[in-house]
């Protein structure tokens, strides 16, 4: 953890820069795997599953028997927790539905917009160092609410060829149609191109490591849409002299344990509080099962001392964090000044873990500064906005001449004629 005191605004861009990796070799590796999957389908996917996940598979699809077995392996307490989280996620996302509004822009011209669900979506749920069954709920629940006809999920199996049971149970709860045993680049390729088993989808959602991110970006160039660029997870915490150091340290560590490339960023108006948080981090870190991962993540992290909370929120907006926790006394007023963030947590009790699991908001969020331009996954992510317009004869009279003049001056005479023949028909 690096402590930086009163940096000048001119230094902020360098201060918030994420680590930049040389991805030239990575992109080449990813491209080769994707090309193999495009050419060889299931056979290639299973070969990479054996190579990377050490699983020798006879087929990719999860069977009905495996779903039934999974339910027996998930205890009732966890099942109830999944159901509670699903209920809250469903309630929050269902409230995002909006009825179309028809607007008469001028006499005889009516325009409206309608949300139409993407017919077939693909969800990627990482296995890696932790089975992210919560991500199943976050991605599949709004897809089902939106009305996607087919929801396909890919997730890596263990070395025995089994998917974590909680992932399968969450998939059933959230309404996933099909689950396939495929991880990493091979999963993204299978959903982007389609194989003998895995359907080709129209949009891919879900987090992953740098290889998954590179694969999503490559397939998005020509073959399929993606939710957003997403890289290693991150949190920014803003605290002051009155903040609870134990809570702040716990929030920082909950992010740091995601992976060695995760990043935590603390901004404080109190040097004493920074020292108190540092001590708490060391105390809590010592008993964490994933302390090695969290410790390496903390090596990439910064604790920054600023003059006041206005400066703190300004620095946070430059950082554009995936998660922003405002744990200051004036959190309500600071919340109004948030410009760039994926998801914001207010006050002492709104820990990031609440949003990660069960408050109802979505935890699939923009990272790496992309919060300046992207939002997290929501109901609209699974819809296309299709516009409609209807013109009567009165509408032709209202805008016809303007259309002709504009088309003529753009030298698009066929465009002009499409309106002219209608105007002439009305005059007859």
N, C-alpha and C positions, 0 to 999 in steps of 0.2 A: 504494500500500500504506500503510495506516494502522497505526501502532504504538501499542498501548494498553497502559498499564502498570498492573498490579494493580487491575483493576476490581472493585468491590464486587459481591457476589451480587445486590444490588438493581438493579444496572445490566445484568445479564446478558441479560435478555429484550430490552432495546433493542439490546444489542450483537449478538445473533444474528438480529435481524429481517432478513428478506430484503427486497429492494426491492419495493415495492407499486406496480403499474402501474394506471392508470385503464383498466379493461377494458370500460367501458360501450359505447364505440364499437366496440371489437373484437368484443364479444358480438353487437352488432347486425349487424355485417358477416358474422360467422360464421352467424348465424341465417338471413340472407337467402340465403347460398350453400347451406346445407343444405336450405332450402325449395325452391330451384330444382332441386336434385338429386332431391329427393323427387318433384317434379312431372315432371321432364323426363329423368331417367335418364342414359343414355350421352351424349346430345346435350349436356346441361349439363356433364357431367364433361369432355368433350373441349373445350368452349368455355373452361372454366377452365384446362385444361392449356395451351391456346394463350395465354391471358391471363397466367398466372403462371409457367409453365415454358417458354413460347415454343416449344411443340411442337405442330405441326399433325398430328393423329393421324387415321388412317382407322379404326382399331379400337383397343380398349384391351388386349386379351389379348396376352401374349407368345407368339409362335409357336414351334413345334418347331424351326424353322430358326434362330430367334434363340437358343434354348438351345444348339443345336449350335455355332453361331458363337461364342457366349460362351466355350465350353470351349477353343476354339483361341486365344482372346485372353488367357487367363489362363495365365501361365507355370507351369512344373512346380513351382518352388519355392513360389510362393504356393498352388498347389493342395495341395501336401503340408502346408503350414502350416494350411490350412483343414481338411484331413482330421485332423491332430493335434488341433486345437482341438475339432472335432466329436466325436472319440473321447473326450476328457476331459469335455466337457459331457454327453455321453451317459452316461458312467460315473457321474458325480456325480448326475445326475437319475434314472437308473434305480435307484440305491440308495435313492431316496425312496419306492419302492413298499412298501406294507404290506398284508399279508393281513388280511381281515376277521376279527374275533374275536367269537364269539357269547357272550353273557353271560346267564346265567339269573338275572334280578334277584330272583325269588322262585320258589317251586315252580310249575312249569307256565307261567311267563312267560319267553320267550327273546327277547332283543333283539340286533340287530347293525347295523353300518353298512358300506355298500359304496361304493367309489369308482366312479363311472360317468363316462366321458369326455364332455365337451361335444362334440356331434356336428359342429358346424361353427364354426371359429374364424377370425377375420381378424387378420392381422399387418400392422402399418404399419412400414415401414422408411424413415427419412428419406433424402433425397439431400442437399439443402442444400449446405453448404460442404464436406461430406465424405461419400463413399458408405459407409454403415455396413453393410457386408456381414457384419460380426461379429454384428450384431443379428439377422440372418436365422438364424444358428446358434443364438443364445440363445433365440429365440422358437419356432422351428419344431422344434427337437430335442425339447424336453419335450412339445410337442403331439403329436408322433408316438409318443413313448414312452407317453403317456397313452392313446393309442388314438383320438384325434380322427379322424373319418371324412374330413372335408374341411378342408384347411388352405389358406386363401386369403391371398395376399400382395399388398399394394399398395405401390408405390414410384414416385417421380417419374422420368420420363425426362429425358434431356438435350434440347437444342433440336433435335436431329436425330431425336427420337422413339425413342432407344435407352436401354435400361436398362443401368447399369454391368455389365460382364460378370461381375465377381466376385460381385455380388449374385445373378445368375442361377445361377452355378456353386454358390454356397452354398445356394441354394434347392433345387437338385437333390440335393446331398449330404444335406441335412437332411430331405428328404421332403415338400416343398411340392407341393400338387396343381396350383395355378393361380397365375399371376403376372399382375398387371394394371398398366398404365402410368397411375398416378394418384397425385398427391401432395397434401399439405396437407389442407385442409378437405374438398375434393371426394373424396378417398380415404376419409375417415372416413364421409362421407355415403353413398357408394356401398356400403360394407360394412354400414352400419347399416340402410339401407332396401332395398338390392338394386336393381340396374338390369337392363337387357336382357342385359348381359354379366357383371356382377359379382354373385355370389350374396349374398343377405342372410345374415349370420352371427349367431351368438348371443352372441359375446363378442369384443371388440376389444382387441388387445395392441399395445404399442409406444410409443416415445418420440416427441417432436416439439417444435416451437416453441410459442409461446403460442397461436397460432391452432389448432394441432392439439389442444392441451390443452383449449381452450375448446370445440372441436367434440366431443371425446370426452365432456366433461362434459354438454354439451347433449343429445347423443343418448342418454346413459345415463339420462336422466330418464324416457323412455317406450319406447325402442326396442331397446336392446341393453345388455348388461353391458360394463364395461371393467375392465382390469386394476387400475388405480390412478390417482389424480391424479399427474401428473408434469410438472415444469417444467424450468427450466434446471438443468444438471448442477452438482454441487458436491463438494468434498472438504474434510475437516478432517484436518490432520496434527498429531499431538502429538509434540514432540521435547524432548530435554533436552541437557545440556552435552556428552554423549558421542555424540549423533547425528551422522550423516554429512551435513554441510551440502549437499554436492553431490547426494546422493540426495534429500534433502528438497526442494531447489529444483527438481529434475527432476520430482518428484511434483506439486508445485504447478503447474508450467508445463504438465504433461501434462493437467491439468484445465482450466487457463485457456485453452488453445488450442481447446477445444470451441466456444466462442462468446462474444460480447461480454457476454452476460448470465450466463455461468457465474460461479461464486464459489469462491474458495479462502480457507481459514480456518486460520491457523497458531496453535497454542497451545504455548508453551514455558516451561520453568522457568528458562531462561538468557537474559539479555539479550545476552550475547556471541554466543550461537548465533543469535539473531534477526538480529543485524547481519551475521554470517557468511552466513546464508541469503539475506539481502537482496542482498549482494554477488554471491552465486552466481546468484541469479535474474537480476540485470542481465547477468551474463556470458553465461549460457545463452540468455537472451531475445534477445540481439543477433544470434544466428545462426539463430534459428528462422524457417522460411519463413512461419509464421502469427503472426509477432511482433506485427503490428498488432492482431489479434484478441486475443491473449494479453495484450497491454499494456492494452487497454481493460478486459478482465476483471479484471486486477489492480487497476484503479482502484476496483473495488467490494469489495475484499478487505481483511481485517484480520489483523494479526499481534498476538497477545495474550500479554503476560507475566504469569505466575501464580506463586504461591509454591512449589507442589509438584505432583507428578503426581496426587495425589488431587483437588486443586482443578482440575487440567487435565481429568481424566475427568468430573468433575461438570459443568464448563462444556460439554464435548462432549455430554453427555447432554441438556443444555438445548438445544443447537444441533440435535441429532438429524440428523446429516449423512447424505447419501446414501452417501458413501464415508468411512470412518474409517481412517486409517493411524496406528498406534501404533508410533513409532520410538524408544521409550525403552528404557533398560536393563531396566526392570521391566515390559516389555510383557506378559508372561505373567500377572502379577497384575492389571494394569490391565484385561486382556481380560475377567476375571471380573466386572468392575464395569461393563461396557458394558450399558446399558439401552436406549438409543435410537440405532440406526444401521441403514443398509441393508445394508452389507457391510463387514467389518472385515479389515484387512491388518496382520499382526503381524511386527515385526522389521525389520531393515535391508533384507532382500531381497524382501519381499512388496510389490512396487510395485502401484499400482492397475492399471497396464497388464496385469499378469498376469491379474487377474480380468476385465478388459475383454475379453480375447481367448481365453486358452487354459488357465487353471488348471482350469476346469470349473464354477466357480460362475457364477450368472447375473448379467449386468450390467444387467438391467432392474430398476431400484430406485426406491423412493420418494424424492422430493426435497422441497424447500421445507418441511422440518420434518414431513412426513407419516410419517417413520419412527417417530414416537411411536405410530402406530396401524396402519401398513401394513408388510407385508414385501415383499421383492422377488419377482419371478416365480419359481415353483418348480413341481414336478409337480402339486401340489394346485391350482394356478391353473387348470389345464385340466380339472379334475374337479369333479363335484358329489358331495357326501356324502349318499347316500340311506339313510335308516334303515328297518329292517324290524323287525317284531315278530310273534311267533306265540304264541297262547294255546291251551292245552288246557283241558279241563273243570277240571282241577286249578288252572289259572291263573285261571279265572273264580272259583273258590272262594277263591283267595288274595287277589285284589284287587277282586272284584266289589262287595262292600258299601262299600268305601272310595270306589270310583268313583261309586256311587249317591249317597252322602252328599255328596260334593263337588259333583256336578252339581246336586243338589237345592238346595244352599245357594247356588249361583250362579244359581239359578232357570232352569236350562236343562233342562227336564223331558224333552225328547226325547232329550237326551244320557243322562239317567238311564234312560229306557225302553230304549235300545239295550242297556244292560247288564242291565236287569231281565228282559227277555224271554229272555235267555240263561240267567240264573240260574234262572228258572222252568222252562225246558226241561230243565235238569239234575235238578230236583227231581221231575219227572214219572216 
